[in-house]
Amino acid sequence: MAEFGEATVLFDLDGVLVDSETAVREGLLAWARERDLDPARVLGHSHGRTNAGLVALVAPHLDPEAEDLVIEGHEAERGDTVRAMPGAHDLLAALRGRGRPWAVVTSGSRRIATARIAAAGLPLPGVLVTADDVTEGKPHPEPYLLGAERVGAAPSACVVVEDSPGGARAGLAAGMPVVAVASTTAREHLAHATTVVDDLSDVARLLV
């Protein structure tokens, strides 16, 4: 049997199920230029954070909620660059075919998340936890704990699939094993995860 063959699966979205790297990168660069911020610093602190959390960190003089909407606007303009990650369709189909519960837990807003899922041609999950649903974003465990609660599973019965160091820390802090996919982050920065793999085909072997 697969190592996590009976677990409820909580997926991160960006970099795990969808490739939104271009939309996110170009959107943040456009915002950094508008606000006269250091682009490298903005990008360097963005991975796995909510937009509001990023603003609070790199531009504390600005209103995080207002700037979140500005960043979202830039990213939405580039939505046509979003694609499904290789293997995402097959993995979700396999889980659904086996009746396995799964959910998506993302640092993005519901508006952006649903748009990216649709753009990638993926099924909308029955449970979608977004930045709009939580007080504390990743790396705090709240998003993954809420995901487990909404899907009706104990944290110990879940497995998290992530691609960012902060997201992996969030899953571990929630008491869940974490499968980290080295799609957007070097493996050495994901070494704290339970398991590190190269792509979704490796994830599939662990889950189904």
ChimeraX commands (.cxc) that place a marker at each C-alpha (Angstrom):
marker #1 position 0.00,0.00,0.00 radius 0.5
marker #1 position 1.10,3.58,-0.66 radius 0.5
marker #1 position 2.69,5.27,2.35 radius 0.5
marker #1 position -0.20,7.73,2.73 radius 0.5
marker #1 position -2.77,5.56,0.97 radius 0.5
marker #1 position -5.61,6.23,3.39 radius 0.5
marker #1 position -4.93,9.83,4.39 radius 0.5
marker #1 position -7.10,12.83,3.62 radius 0.5
marker #1 position -5.03,14.98,1.26 radius 0.5
marker #1 position -4.65,18.73,1.80 radius 0.5
marker #1 position -3.02,20.33,-1.23 radius 0.5
marker #1 position -1.41,23.71,-1.49 radius 0.5
marker #1 position -2.43,25.27,-4.82 radius 0.5
marker #1 position 0.28,27.38,-6.46 radius 0.5
marker #1 position 3.34,25.35,-7.40 radius 0.5
marker #1 position 1.60,22.10,-6.44 radius 0.5
marker #1 position -1.58,21.79,-8.52 radius 0.5
marker #1 position -1.25,24.89,-10.70 radius 0.5
marker #1 position 1.71,26.61,-12.30 radius 0.5
marker #1 position 1.03,30.28,-11.60 radius 0.5
marker #1 position 4.68,31.30,-11.29 radius 0.5
marker #1 position 4.58,33.75,-14.20 radius 0.5
marker #1 position 1.35,35.41,-13.05 radius 0.5
marker #1 position 2.59,35.77,-9.48 radius 0.5
marker #1 position 6.09,36.94,-10.38 radius 0.5
marker #1 position 5.00,39.47,-12.98 radius 0.5
marker #1 position 2.15,40.71,-10.80 radius 0.5
marker #1 position 4.44,41.30,-7.84 radius 0.5
marker #1 position 7.06,43.00,-10.00 radius 0.5
marker #1 position 4.43,45.36,-11.38 radius 0.5
marker #1 position 3.29,46.19,-7.85 radius 0.5
marker #1 position 6.88,46.69,-6.64 radius 0.5
marker #1 position 7.52,49.13,-9.49 radius 0.5
marker #1 position 4.33,51.05,-8.70 radius 0.5
marker #1 position 5.26,51.39,-5.03 radius 0.5
marker #1 position 8.99,51.99,-5.60 radius 0.5
marker #1 position 9.97,48.86,-3.66 radius 0.5
marker #1 position 12.99,46.61,-4.09 radius 0.5
marker #1 position 11.76,43.90,-6.50 radius 0.5
marker #1 position 14.26,41.32,-5.24 radius 0.5
marker #1 position 13.10,41.82,-1.64 radius 0.5
marker #1 position 9.45,41.56,-2.64 radius 0.5
marker #1 position 10.00,38.33,-4.55 radius 0.5
marker #1 position 12.34,36.95,-1.91 radius 0.5
marker #1 position 9.69,37.15,0.81 radius 0.5
marker #1 position 6.64,36.26,-1.26 radius 0.5
marker #1 position 6.72,32.46,-1.42 radius 0.5
marker #1 position 4.04,30.87,0.74 radius 0.5
marker #1 position 2.82,34.18,2.20 radius 0.5
marker #1 position -0.49,35.91,1.82 radius 0.5
marker #1 position -0.30,39.18,-0.11 radius 0.5
marker #1 position -1.33,41.06,3.03 radius 0.5
marker #1 position 1.41,39.36,5.02 radius 0.5
marker #1 position 3.94,40.24,2.34 radius 0.5
marker #1 position 2.89,43.89,2.35 radius 0.5
marker #1 position 3.14,44.07,6.14 radius 0.5
marker #1 position 6.68,42.72,5.94 radius 0.5
marker #1 position 8.17,44.62,2.99 radius 0.5
marker #1 position 6.07,47.80,3.02 radius 0.5
marker #1 position 4.74,48.38,6.56 radius 0.5
marker #1 position 3.87,51.98,5.66 radius 0.5
marker #1 position 1.15,50.73,3.28 radius 0.5
marker #1 position -2.31,49.34,4.05 radius 0.5
marker #1 position -2.06,45.54,3.64 radius 0.5
marker #1 position -5.71,45.03,2.72 radius 0.5
marker #1 position -5.75,47.79,0.11 radius 0.5
marker #1 position -2.46,46.65,-1.41 radius 0.5
marker #1 position -3.66,43.05,-1.47 radius 0.5
marker #1 position -6.37,44.12,-3.93 radius 0.5
marker #1 position -3.82,45.97,-6.07 radius 0.5
marker #1 position -1.54,42.92,-6.24 radius 0.5
marker #1 position -4.51,40.68,-7.02 radius 0.5
marker #1 position -5.44,42.96,-9.88 radius 0.5
marker #1 position -1.99,42.67,-11.40 radius 0.5
marker #1 position -2.01,38.89,-11.02 radius 0.5
marker #1 position -5.52,38.57,-12.45 radius 0.5
marker #1 position -4.43,40.47,-15.58 radius 0.5
marker #1 position -1.90,37.69,-16.16 radius 0.5
marker #1 position -4.30,34.82,-15.50 radius 0.5
marker #1 position -3.94,33.46,-19.03 radius 0.5
marker #1 position -0.44,32.23,-18.11 radius 0.5
marker #1 position -1.78,29.79,-15.48 radius 0.5
marker #1 position -1.52,26.07,-16.28 radius 0.5
marker #1 position -2.08,22.80,-14.44 radius 0.5
marker #1 position 1.10,21.28,-13.04 radius 0.5
marker #1 position 2.15,18.10,-14.87 radius 0.5
marker #1 position 0.32,15.16,-13.32 radius 0.5
marker #1 position -2.30,17.25,-11.49 radius 0.5
marker #1 position -5.26,16.07,-13.57 radius 0.5
marker #1 position -4.30,12.41,-13.24 radius 0.5
marker #1 position -3.64,12.62,-9.51 radius 0.5
marker #1 position -6.95,14.30,-8.70 radius 0.5
marker #1 position -8.81,11.88,-10.96 radius 0.5
marker #1 position -7.18,8.95,-9.14 radius 0.5
marker #1 position -8.17,10.33,-5.74 radius 0.5
marker #1 position -11.72,11.01,-6.86 radius 0.5
marker #1 position -12.00,7.57,-8.44 radius 0.5
marker #1 position -11.08,5.99,-5.11 radius 0.5
marker #1 position -13.43,8.20,-3.13 radius 0.5
marker #1 position -10.53,9.77,-1.26 radius 0.5
marker #1 position -11.27,13.09,0.45 radius 0.5
marker #1 position -9.06,15.99,-0.58 radius 0.5
marker #1 position -9.05,19.76,-0.21 radius 0.5
marker #1 position -7.05,22.80,-1.26 radius 0.5
marker #1 position -5.46,25.13,1.31 radius 0.5
marker #1 position -3.94,28.23,-0.27 radius 0.5
marker #1 position -2.43,31.54,0.80 radius 0.5
marker #1 position -4.27,33.28,-2.04 radius 0.5
marker #1 position -7.74,34.80,-1.97 radius 0.5
marker #1 position -10.84,32.83,-2.93 radius 0.5
marker #1 position -11.27,34.96,-6.05 radius 0.5
marker #1 position -7.75,34.28,-7.30 radius 0.5
marker #1 position -7.76,30.62,-6.25 radius 0.5
marker #1 position -11.02,29.76,-8.02 radius 0.5
marker #1 position -9.88,31.64,-11.13 radius 0.5
marker #1 position -6.59,29.71,-11.23 radius 0.5
marker #1 position -8.27,26.36,-10.67 radius 0.5
marker #1 position -10.64,27.12,-13.55 radius 0.5
marker #1 position -7.83,28.39,-15.80 radius 0.5
marker #1 position -5.93,25.16,-15.18 radius 0.5
marker #1 position -9.00,23.08,-16.01 radius 0.5
marker #1 position -8.95,21.34,-12.63 radius 0.5
marker #1 position -12.02,20.34,-10.59 radius 0.5
marker #1 position -13.09,22.76,-7.88 radius 0.5
marker #1 position -12.52,21.08,-4.52 radius 0.5
marker #1 position -15.39,20.54,-2.13 radius 0.5
marker #1 position -13.31,22.29,0.53 radius 0.5
marker #1 position -11.22,25.33,-0.40 radius 0.5
marker #1 position -9.48,27.23,2.40 radius 0.5
marker #1 position -8.10,30.61,1.34 radius 0.5
marker #1 position -6.57,33.70,2.89 radius 0.5
marker #1 position -10.13,35.02,3.25 radius 0.5
marker #1 position -10.95,32.27,5.75 radius 0.5
marker #1 position -8.15,32.61,8.29 radius 0.5
marker #1 position -6.71,35.12,10.72 radius 0.5
marker #1 position -3.17,33.76,10.51 radius 0.5
marker #1 position -1.67,32.61,7.21 radius 0.5
marker #1 position 1.07,30.06,6.62 radius 0.5
marker #1 position 3.52,29.27,8.24 radius 0.5
marker #1 position 0.94,29.37,11.07 radius 0.5
marker #1 position -0.94,26.05,11.29 radius 0.5
marker #1 position -4.40,27.67,11.20 radius 0.5
marker #1 position -5.02,27.17,7.45 radius 0.5
marker #1 position -4.30,23.44,7.55 radius 0.5
marker #1 position -6.16,22.91,10.81 radius 0.5
marker #1 position -9.18,24.64,9.27 radius 0.5
marker #1 position -8.85,22.49,6.15 radius 0.5
marker #1 position -8.91,19.32,8.24 radius 0.5
marker #1 position -11.89,20.57,10.23 radius 0.5
marker #1 position -13.90,21.47,7.14 radius 0.5
marker #1 position -13.21,18.16,5.41 radius 0.5
marker #1 position -14.13,16.32,8.61 radius 0.5
marker #1 position -10.80,14.66,9.33 radius 0.5
marker #1 position -8.52,14.64,12.35 radius 0.5
marker #1 position -5.18,16.36,11.68 radius 0.5
marker #1 position -3.41,13.06,12.31 radius 0.5
marker #1 position -5.44,11.49,9.47 radius 0.5
marker #1 position -4.29,14.09,6.92 radius 0.5
marker #1 position -1.25,14.54,4.72 radius 0.5
marker #1 position -0.16,17.91,3.33 radius 0.5
marker #1 position 1.32,18.41,-0.15 radius 0.5
marker #1 position 3.34,21.64,-0.32 radius 0.5
marker #1 position 6.06,23.36,-2.32 radius 0.5
marker #1 position 7.19,26.17,0.01 radius 0.5
marker #1 position 9.21,26.07,3.23 radius 0.5
marker #1 position 6.60,28.15,5.05 radius 0.5
marker #1 position 3.77,25.95,3.85 radius 0.5
marker #1 position 5.64,22.85,4.95 radius 0.5
marker #1 position 6.16,24.38,8.39 radius 0.5
marker #1 position 2.44,25.14,8.57 radius 0.5
marker #1 position 1.52,21.53,7.88 radius 0.5
marker #1 position 4.03,20.17,10.37 radius 0.5
marker #1 position 2.85,22.63,13.03 radius 0.5
marker #1 position -0.69,21.36,12.43 radius 0.5
marker #1 position 0.50,17.85,13.32 radius 0.5
marker #1 position 0.39,16.51,9.77 radius 0.5
marker #1 position 3.04,14.76,7.69 radius 0.5
marker #1 position 4.17,16.89,4.77 radius 0.5
marker #1 position 5.13,15.75,1.28 radius 0.5
marker #1 position 7.15,18.61,-0.21 radius 0.5
marker #1 position 7.37,18.90,-3.99 radius 0.5
marker #1 position 10.61,20.52,-5.15 radius 0.5
marker #1 position 8.90,22.32,-8.03 radius 0.5
marker #1 position 9.59,25.92,-7.03 radius 0.5
marker #1 position 12.06,25.51,-4.16 radius 0.5
marker #1 position 15.41,23.74,-3.94 radius 0.5
marker #1 position 15.29,20.44,-2.08 radius 0.5
marker #1 position 17.67,21.63,0.65 radius 0.5
marker #1 position 15.17,24.32,1.67 radius 0.5
marker #1 position 12.46,21.68,2.08 radius 0.5
marker #1 position 14.53,19.24,4.14 radius 0.5
marker #1 position 12.35,19.79,7.22 radius 0.5
marker #1 position 9.37,18.18,5.46 radius 0.5
marker #1 position 8.47,14.55,6.14 radius 0.5
marker #1 position 9.29,13.56,2.57 radius 0.5
marker #1 position 10.71,15.54,-0.37 radius 0.5
marker #1 position 9.90,14.50,-3.94 radius 0.5
marker #1 position 10.50,15.86,-7.42 radius 0.5
marker #1 position 7.02,16.03,-8.95 radius 0.5
marker #1 position 3.39,14.93,-8.75 radius 0.5
marker #1 position 4.11,11.50,-10.20 radius 0.5
marker #1 position 6.17,10.87,-7.06 radius 0.5
marker #1 position 3.34,12.26,-4.94 radius 0.5
marker #1 position 0.89,9.90,-6.65 radius 0.5
marker #1 position 3.01,6.90,-5.68 radius 0.5
marker #1 position 2.83,7.99,-2.04 radius 0.5
marker #1 position -0.91,8.68,-2.07 radius 0.5
marker #1 position -2.52,6.10,-4.33 radius 0.5
marker link #1:1,2 radius 0.2
marker link #1:2,3 radius 0.2
marker link #1:3,4 radius 0.2
marker link #1:4,5 radius 0.2
marker link #1:5,6 radius 0.2
marker link #1:6,7 radius 0.2
marker link #1:7,8 radius 0.2
marker link #1:8,9 radius 0.2
marker link #1:9,10 radius 0.2
marker link #1:10,11 radius 0.2
marker link #1:11,12 radius 0.2
marker link #1:12,13 radius 0.2
marker link #1:13,14 radius 0.2
marker link #1:14,15 radius 0.2
marker link #1:15,16 radius 0.2
marker link #1:16,17 radius 0.2
marker link #1:17,18 radius 0.2
marker link #1:18,19 radius 0.2
marker link #1:19,20 radius 0.2
marker link #1:20,21 radius 0.2
marker link #1:21,22 radius 0.2
marker link #1:22,23 radius 0.2
marker link #1:23,24 radius 0.2
marker link #1:24,25 radius 0.2
marker link #1:25,26 radius 0.2
marker link #1:26,27 radius 0.2
marker link #1:27,28 radius 0.2
marker link #1:28,29 radius 0.2
marker link #1:29,30 radius 0.2
marker link #1:30,31 radius 0.2
marker link #1:31,32 radius 0.2
marker link #1:32,33 radius 0.2
marker link #1:33,34 radius 0.2
marker link #1:34,35 radius 0.2
marker link #1:35,36 radius 0.2
marker link #1:36,37 radius 0.2
marker link #1:37,38 radius 0.2
marker link #1:38,39 radius 0.2
marker link #1:39,40 radius 0.2
marker link #1:40,41 radius 0.2
marker link #1:41,42 radius 0.2
marker link #1:42,43 radius 0.2
marker link #1:43,44 radius 0.2
marker link #1:44,45 radius 0.2
marker link #1:45,46 radius 0.2
marker link #1:46,47 radius 0.2
marker link #1:47,48 radius 0.2
marker link #1:48,49 radius 0.2
marker link #1:49,50 radius 0.2
marker link #1:50,51 radius 0.2
marker link #1:51,52 radius 0.2
marker link #1:52,53 radius 0.2
marker link #1:53,54 radius 0.2
marker link #1:54,55 radius 0.2
marker link #1:55,56 radius 0.2
marker link #1:56,57 radius 0.2
marker link #1:57,58 radius 0.2
marker link #1:58,59 radius 0.2
marker link #1:59,60 radius 0.2
marker link #1:60,61 radius 0.2
marker link #1:61,62 radius 0.2
marker link #1:62,63 radius 0.2
marker link #1:63,64 radius 0.2
marker link #1:64,65 radius 0.2
marker link #1:65,66 radius 0.2
marker link #1:66,67 radius 0.2
marker link #1:67,68 radius 0.2
marker link #1:68,69 radius 0.2
marker link #1:69,70 radius 0.2
marker link #1:70,71 radius 0.2
marker link #1:71,72 radius 0.2
marker link #1:72,73 radius 0.2
marker link #1:73,74 radius 0.2
marker link #1:74,75 radius 0.2
marker link #1:75,76 radius 0.2
marker link #1:76,77 radius 0.2
marker link #1:77,78 radius 0.2
marker link #1:78,79 radius 0.2
marker link #1:79,80 radius 0.2
marker link #1:80,81 radius 0.2
marker link #1:81,82 radius 0.2
marker link #1:82,83 radius 0.2
marker link #1:83,84 radius 0.2
marker link #1:84,85 radius 0.2
marker link #1:85,86 radius 0.2
marker link #1:86,87 radius 0.2
marker link #1:87,88 radius 0.2
marker link #1:88,89 radius 0.2
marker link #1:89,90 radius 0.2
marker link #1:90,91 radius 0.2
marker link #1:91,92 radius 0.2
marker link #1:92,93 radius 0.2
marker link #1:93,94 radius 0.2
marker link #1:94,95 radius 0.2
marker link #1:95,96 radius 0.2
marker link #1:96,97 radius 0.2
marker link #1:97,98 radius 0.2
marker link #1:98,99 radius 0.2
marker link #1:99,100 radius 0.2
marker link #1:100,101 radius 0.2
marker link #1:101,102 radius 0.2
marker link #1:102,103 radius 0.2
marker link #1:103,104 radius 0.2
marker link #1:104,105 radius 0.2
marker link #1:105,106 radius 0.2
marker link #1:106,107 radius 0.2
marker link #1:107,108 radius 0.2
marker link #1:108,109 radius 0.2
marker link #1:109,110 radius 0.2
marker link #1:110,111 radius 0.2
marker link #1:111,112 radius 0.2
marker link #1:112,113 radius 0.2
marker link #1:113,114 radius 0.2
marker link #1:114,115 radius 0.2
marker link #1:115,116 radius 0.2
marker link #1:116,117 radius 0.2
marker link #1:117,118 radius 0.2
marker link #1:118,119 radius 0.2
marker link #1:119,120 radius 0.2
marker link #1:120,121 radius 0.2
marker link #1:121,122 radius 0.2
marker link #1:122,123 radius 0.2
marker link #1:123,124 radius 0.2
marker link #1:124,125 radius 0.2
marker link #1:125,126 radius 0.2
marker link #1:126,127 radius 0.2
marker link #1:127,128 radius 0.2
marker link #1:128,129 radius 0.2
marker link #1:129,130 radius 0.2
marker link #1:130,131 radius 0.2
marker link #1:131,132 radius 0.2
marker link #1:132,133 radius 0.2
marker link #1:133,134 radius 0.2
marker link #1:134,135 radius 0.2
marker link #1:135,136 radius 0.2
marker link #1:136,137 radius 0.2
marker link #1:137,138 radius 0.2
marker link #1:138,139 radius 0.2
marker link #1:139,140 radius 0.2
marker link #1:140,141 radius 0.2
marker link #1:141,142 radius 0.2
marker link #1:142,143 radius 0.2
marker link #1:143,144 radius 0.2
marker link #1:144,145 radius 0.2
marker link #1:145,146 radius 0.2
marker link #1:146,147 radius 0.2
marker link #1:147,148 radius 0.2
marker link #1:148,149 radius 0.2
marker link #1:149,150 radius 0.2
marker link #1:150,151 radius 0.2
marker link #1:151,152 radius 0.2
marker link #1:152,153 radius 0.2
marker link #1:153,154 radius 0.2
marker link #1:154,155 radius 0.2
marker link #1:155,156 radius 0.2
marker link #1:156,157 radius 0.2
marker link #1:157,158 radius 0.2
marker link #1:158,159 radius 0.2
marker link #1:159,160 radius 0.2
marker link #1:160,161 radius 0.2
marker link #1:161,162 radius 0.2
marker link #1:162,163 radius 0.2
marker link #1:163,164 radius 0.2
marker link #1:164,165 radius 0.2
marker link #1:165,166 radius 0.2
marker link #1:166,167 radius 0.2
marker link #1:167,168 radius 0.2
marker link #1:168,169 radius 0.2
marker link #1:169,170 radius 0.2
marker link #1:170,171 radius 0.2
marker link #1:171,172 radius 0.2
marker link #1:172,173 radius 0.2
marker link #1:173,174 radius 0.2
marker link #1:174,175 radius 0.2
marker link #1:175,176 radius 0.2
marker link #1:176,177 radius 0.2
marker link #1:177,178 radius 0.2
marker link #1:178,179 radius 0.2
marker link #1:179,180 radius 0.2
marker link #1:180,181 radius 0.2
marker link #1:181,182 radius 0.2
marker link #1:182,183 radius 0.2
marker link #1:183,184 radius 0.2
marker link #1:184,185 radius 0.2
marker link #1:185,186 radius 0.2
marker link #1:186,187 radius 0.2
marker link #1:187,188 radius 0.2
marker link #1:188,189 radius 0.2
marker link #1:189,190 radius 0.2
marker link #1:190,191 radius 0.2
marker link #1:191,192 radius 0.2
marker link #1:192,193 radius 0.2
marker link #1:193,194 radius 0.2
marker link #1:194,195 radius 0.2
marker link #1:195,196 radius 0.2
marker link #1:196,197 radius 0.2
marker link #1:197,198 radius 0.2
marker link #1:198,199 radius 0.2
marker link #1:199,200 radius 0.2
marker link #1:200,201 radius 0.2
marker link #1:201,202 radius 0.2
marker link #1:202,203 radius 0.2
marker link #1:203,204 radius 0.2
marker link #1:204,205 radius 0.2
marker link #1:205,206 radius 0.2
marker link #1:206,207 radius 0.2
marker link #1:207,208 radius 0.2
view
